[in-house]
């Protein structure tokens, strides 16, 4: 995987945890500057919440805790 890909992608849980959900809620409440003239306020708000949730996601373990067969 290239360095650029490593910086642009992150492995996250399939379902958000409480910490991730709270990060998304808090991010949407923060005042922000309008950064795009083409995106709606709702789209910008969702993108900000998404980034906050991804940042708050736990890092996966280096080795699986258990294998499901």
N, C-alpha and C positions, 0 to 999 in steps of 0.2 A: 504494500500500500504506500503510495507516495506521501510525502510530508504534507502536501496541500490537502489531500484527502483526510489524513489523520486530524488536521486542524478543523475541517469542515463537518466532520461526522462524530457522533458520540453514541455509544450503546446505552439505551435507556430502558427502564422497565416497560412492559406492555401496559400495565395499569399504573397510573400515578399514585404515589404514596401521599400521606398527609403533609409531609414537608414540601413536596412538589406542588400540591394543590394550594397550600398557604402562600408559597412563593408567587404563584400565578395570581392569586387574589391581591396580594400586596402590590405587585407590579402594575396591575390595572388601576389601582387607586392613586398611584404617584402622578403628580403633574408632569407633563411632557411637552416638548415642542413638536409642532407639526413638521415632520421631516419629509413628507412626500405629497406632491400635488396630484398624484394619480390614484393613490390608495385612499379608501374611506377611513374615517376615524375608527370604525369597528375593526377593520382589517389591521390597522396599526396597533390597536389595543390587544388584539389576539396575538399578533406577532411578538409584542413585548411580553405578554404573559407566557407564551410558548418558550421564549428564550430564558425567562426566569425559571420556568419549570425544568427545562433541560439542565440549566446550571445547578439547580438544587437536587438533581437526580443522583442517586448513589452510584459509586463506581462498582462495576462488577468484580466479583472475586477473581483472582488470577486462576484458580482451579475451581471446578464445579464443587459445590457442597455435596451434591448427590446427583446421580444419573437416574433419569426416568426411563424405564424400558417398557 
